[in-house]
């Protein structure tokens, strides 16, 4: 059974699929979650806090998904294939999840919540957020760094400069494919680029 916090985030996510964020009403989110409006305000302080928590949850789900992709990859597979799998998954996942796409690209549409940051840009954004969602969501560069570091840690040699560069290249190719898809599949692009970077 989900906690009140998870139920509220699920209800807000469902509401967002139906109407723009500006039209999402807190009383309706609380009702859909089966909790009181006071519980919602106790958890998130208000609509901005709910927006921050919703976006941070999306970032956390994405990073766990990246870790899952890396864990599922055959450790005997070539690094280019492992990084290509993460890039392909990233592009597919972001195509289905507008919040994730906005997080990764920094392109927020009027349909989505654009939570006001409660921290200065560049400050550390550990995921997940503490109760109350007092910190803002990670910016695209922070997500790139987190995915790069987690990917490099799984490759032979660990977090060497060379592995970090290859992993960042793979992540940035996935993000560019999100913004401007090309005729060539992203996995193929990553395999080519990462293999060339290895020589």
N, C-alpha and C positions, 0 to 999 in steps of 0.2 A: 504494500500500500504506500503510495507516495506521500511525502511530507506535505504540510500545508504550503511550504515554499515551492516545492516542485509542482504541486497542483496549480498554484497561482501562475507559475511560469508557463506551464502547459496551456492554461486557459488564455493567457495573454498571447501565446504563440498561435493558438487557434483563432482568436479574435483578429489577429493581424493578417491571417489568411483571407479574411472576409472583408475587412475595411482598413483604410489607412490608419496609421498610428494616431493621428490627431483625433480620429473618430472613436478610438477605443476608450470605453468608459470604465473607470475603476470599479464602480458598483457592479457592472456586468461581469467583469473579470472575477471579482470575489464570488458572485453568485454562481458562475460557471464552475468555479473551483470548489464550491460547497463550503465556503468559509465566510466569516463576517468581513465587512469592509474594514473594520478596526484591525482584524488580523492582517489584512493586506497592508495597511499603513504601518502596523508594528514591524512587519518584515522588511518593507521597502521605503518607508517614509513618504512616498508619493509616487507620482507617475514617472518622474525623472529617475528615481531609484529603481523602479520596476524596469524601465528601459535599460539602465546600466546592467542590471542583473540578467536581463534577457540576452543582451548582447554578449556579456561575459560568459554566460552559459554556452552560447554558440561557439565562442572561442575555445572553451574548455572541451566541448564535444569534438571539435575539429582536431585539437591537439591529441586527444585520446585516440581518435580515429587514425591519425598519422602514426602514433605509436603502435596501434593494432596492425596497420599495414606493414610496418617495419618488422614487427614480431612474426607476422605470418609469412614474410618473405623467406625463402630458403636461404640460409646463411651461406650456402655454397654458390648461390647465384652471383653473377657479376654485379659489381656496384652499380653499373649503368642500368641494369635490369631492375634492381631494387629501387633506385631513384625514379626510374620511369614509372614503376607501379604506384609510387606515392604521388607523382605528378598527375597520372591518369585519374587516380582516385580523387585528388583535390579538385580537378576540373569537373568531374562528374558530380561530386558532392556539392560544389558551389553552384552548379547549374540548377540544382533542385532546391537550394536553400538561399533565398535572397539576403538574409542577414549575414550569412557566411561570405557571400560574394561581396557585400559592402565592407565587411571587416577586412577582407583580403585586398581589396582594391582601393578602399577609401572613398568609393563612389556611393554616397547615400542618396537614395531617391526620396521623394516626398511621402511615399507610402510607408517607409520604414521609420522606426524611432531613431533619432540621432541624439543619443544621450550626451548631455553636456559633460565634458570631462571634469572630474573633481580633483585632478592632479595635473602637474605640469607635464607637457609633452617630453618624452625621453626618460621620465622617471620609471623605475622598474614597475612592471605590471605582472606580478605573479598570478597565475591562474590556478584555481578558481578564486573568485572574490570572497572576502570575508562576509559574514552575516551583515545584512544591511546594504551590501553592495556600495560601499562608500567610495570605491575607486572607479575610475573610468575604464572603458574598454581598452584593450591593447590596440595600438595603431599598427598599420600594415608592416612597417619595418620591424616592429617587435615580434610579430607573428613569423615573419621571414626568418629572423634570427633564432627563434625557438625551434622552428622546423629544421632549419639548417643544422643547429647544434644536436638535436635529437637524431637526425639522420646520420650525421658524421660519427656519432658515438657508436652506431651499429656497424660501421664499415671497418674492414681490416685496417689497422693503424690508428683507429680512433679519431680524435679531434685534432688532426694535424692541419697545418695551413692548407695543404693540398686537398685533403678531404673536405674541409670547410668550404673552399672555393667551389669544388665540384657540387656539393650539396646546395650551396646558395644559387649556383647557376641553374640547377634543376628546379628549385622552388620558383625562381624568377621567370623561368620559361613557362611554368604552369600558370603563373599570374598573368603573364603577357598573353597567353593563350585564352585566358578568361576574358580579357579586355578586347583582344583582336584575334579571334580564332583564325587559324590558317588552314590551308588545304591538307597539310601534313599533320597526322595525329601527334598530340603532345608527347606521347611515349616515345615515338620514333625520333622526334626532335631532341628529347632529353638523352636518349641512347647515343645519338650522333655527337651531341655537344659534349657530354660527359666523357665519352670514349676519346674524343679528340683532345679534351683537356687533360687526359691522363698521360698523353705522350709528350 
